[in-house]
Amino acid sequence: MTISESTVVIITGASSGIGRALALYLAERGARLGLIARRAEKLNEVAWEAMKRGAADVLALPCDITDREAFQRIIGEVQVAFGRIDILVNNAGFGHIGYVEDTPQEHLESVFHVNVFALWHGAAAVLPLMKEQGSGQIITISSMAGVIPFPANAAYVAAKHAAVGFTRALRSELAGTGVEAMVVLPAGTMTEWASATEGGPILPLFEYENERSVEIAEELSIEKAVMPSLLSPEDVAEQIVDLIEHPAPVLYTHPNSEELAQRFAEDQVGTEYQLLPSWLANREGYLRMRKELRVKS
Ligand SMILES: NC(=O)c1ccc[n+]([C@@H]2O[C@H](COP(=O)([O-])OP(=O)(O)OC[C@H]3O[C@@H](n4cnc5c(N)ncnc54)[C@H](OP(=O)(O)O)[C@@H]3O)[C@@H](O)[C@H]2O)c1
């Protein structure tokens, strides 16, 4: 799809990170933007910046997307204001920390409300119009956690796998309509995500895992899997702009990520062995973290 001043894009989770960076890149192409997130102040700041960078029009629409009625009403407002909707970017999301047996029911539900149910509600709201237009794109930001597992985050991993399944099913329903469903699979990206995880910030656990897994790999003489390196939200957003212009079912954004996912799909047991040092280090770090929290409380 060519991005121009007549292109209308709705982005959820536009107040920070990947959503913010994407909004600003699309603004530079002159698009009309409907920006959604809960923090009104941050959203307004992004909207001002987007106007400065050349957006044809911007609506800052504070909303908690777990409120289905409010979310769908706001999508309706964008449709009325701009007359069309070309792209919905289902980007809002967050993780949590917790092994399965430690995950409270309310964390499981809140992770699924944002990372899964809202995808459905957003898509359901834009699809009638997009089908009538005979064109449109629904882009869902899943994660590498949508195709390979990592420990201490099972609710998120399950939710991001669901996001991949949702996109695949939606693609099959959209065959021949002119509307595309696409999924993006980022790996580690330097955003607020790592500090916004439910149950506490996940970064110290990742850092412990990275360092300790090197020692464990040496002790066990295992050649560790090569993990994707960190990228900036701008790096990821730039690739999403390219995806809009050159649609494809899946976008792997990080170097080494597609290879890792393919290896896991083709030889799960072999790849699990290569990931073992990371997983053992994760469990060690997680147990330490839990002990420290118990001591503090
Ligand atoms: N960063 C990574 O390493 C990484 C890796 C793979 C995938 N991802 C995925 O990439 C997407 C973007 O995350 P990010 O890294 O850019 O993190 P981020 O900076 O924390 O951004 C998350 C966005 O989601 C919004 N959000 C969260 N809950 C919401 C709710 N209930 N209603 C409305 N908006 C909500 C937040 O805005 P408010 O707080 O203002 O509502 C924020 O704008 C997420 O789906 C994430 O899971 C991230």
The ligand as a Tripos MOL2 file, in Angstrom:
@<TRIPOS>MOLECULE
LIG
   48    52     1     0     0
SMALL
NO_CHARGES

@<TRIPOS>ATOM
      1 N1          9.8800   -4.3350   23.7010 N.am      1 LIG1
      2 C1         10.0640   -5.5990   23.3870 C.2       1 LIG1
      3 O1         11.1240   -6.1950   23.7110 O.2       1 LIG1
      4 C2          9.0090   -6.3370   22.5870 C.ar      1 LIG1
      5 C3          9.3820   -7.5470   21.9690 C.ar      1 LIG1
      6 C4          8.4290   -8.2430   21.2500 C.ar      1 LIG1
      7 C5          7.1420   -7.7530   21.1300 C.ar      1 LIG1
      8 N2          6.8030   -6.5900   21.7250 N.ar      1 LIG1
      9 C6          5.4120   -6.1160   21.5890 C.3       1 LIG1
     10 O2          5.4230   -4.8630   20.9330 O.3       1 LIG1
     11 C7          4.2410   -4.1400   21.2750 C.3       1 LIG1
     12 C8          4.6130   -2.7170   21.6680 C.3       1 LIG1
     13 O3          5.3400   -2.7690   22.9020 O.3       1 LIG1
     14 P1          6.5590   -1.8100   23.2180 P.3       1 LIG1
     15 O4          7.7770   -2.6320   23.2640 O.co2     1 LIG1
     16 O5          6.5310   -0.6230   22.3340 O.co2     1 LIG1
     17 O6          6.2260   -1.4480   24.7450 O.3       1 LIG1
     18 P2          5.7130   -0.1290   25.4590 P.3       1 LIG1
     19 O7          6.6540    0.9980   25.2030 O.co2     1 LIG1
     20 O8          5.4570   -0.5390   26.8700 O.co2     1 LIG1
     21 O9          4.3330    0.1750   24.7100 O.3       1 LIG1
     22 C9          3.1470   -0.5120   25.0020 C.3       1 LIG1
     23 C10         1.9720    0.3690   24.6170 C.3       1 LIG1
     24 O10         0.7560   -0.3410   24.8950 O.3       1 LIG1
     25 C11        -0.1390    0.5740   25.5100 C.3       1 LIG1
     26 N3         -1.1120   -0.1550   26.3220 N.ar      1 LIG1
     27 C12        -0.8610   -1.1080   27.2660 C.ar      1 LIG1
     28 N4         -2.0090   -1.5080   27.8300 N.ar      1 LIG1
     29 C13        -3.0120   -0.7970   27.2380 C.ar      1 LIG1
     30 C14        -4.4210   -0.7460   27.3980 C.ar      1 LIG1
     31 N5         -5.0660   -1.5070   28.3010 N.pl3     1 LIG1
     32 N6         -5.1390    0.1010   26.6210 N.ar      1 LIG1
     33 C15        -4.5080    0.8890   25.7160 C.ar      1 LIG1
     34 N7         -3.1780    0.8780   25.4990 N.ar      1 LIG1
     35 C16        -2.4370    0.0490   26.2710 C.ar      1 LIG1
     36 C17         0.7740    1.4910   26.3480 C.3       1 LIG1
     37 O11         0.1610    2.7520   26.5490 O.3       1 LIG1
     38 P3         -0.5200    3.2700   27.9120 P.3       1 LIG1
     39 O12         0.2930    2.7420   29.0600 O.co2     1 LIG1
     40 O13        -0.4540    4.7540   27.7640 O.co2     1 LIG1
     41 O14        -1.8990    2.7320   27.8630 O.co2     1 LIG1
     42 C18         1.9390    1.6650   25.3940 C.3       1 LIG1
     43 O15         1.6890    2.7120   24.4890 O.3       1 LIG1
     44 C19         3.5690   -4.9470   22.3900 C.3       1 LIG1
     45 O16         2.5150   -5.7160   21.8520 O.3       1 LIG1
     46 C20         4.6930   -5.8410   22.8940 C.3       1 LIG1
     47 O17         4.1940   -7.0090   23.5120 O.3       1 LIG1
     48 C21         7.7180   -5.8620   22.4550 C.ar      1 LIG1
@<TRIPOS>BOND
     1     1     2 1
     2     2     3 2
     3     2     4 1
     4     4     5 ar
     5     4    48 ar
     6     5     6 ar
     7     6     7 ar
     8     7     8 ar
     9     8     9 1
    10     8    48 ar
    11     9    10 1
    12     9    46 1
    13    10    11 1
    14    11    12 1
    15    11    44 1
    16    12    13 1
    17    13    14 1
    18    14    15 2
    19    14    16 1
    20    14    17 1
    21    17    18 1
    22    18    19 2
    23    18    20 1
    24    18    21 1
    25    21    22 1
    26    22    23 1
    27    23    24 1
    28    23    42 1
    29    24    25 1
    30    25    26 1
    31    25    36 1
    32    26    27 ar
    33    26    35 ar
    34    27    28 ar
    35    28    29 ar
    36    29    30 ar
    37    29    35 ar
    38    30    31 1
    39    30    32 ar
    40    32    33 ar
    41    33    34 ar
    42    34    35 ar
    43    36    37 1
    44    36    42 1
    45    37    38 1
    46    38    39 2
    47    38    40 1
    48    38    41 1
    49    42    43 1
    50    44    45 1
    51    44    46 1
    52    46    47 1
@<TRIPOS>SUBSTRUCTURE
     1 LIG1         1 GROUP 0 **** ****
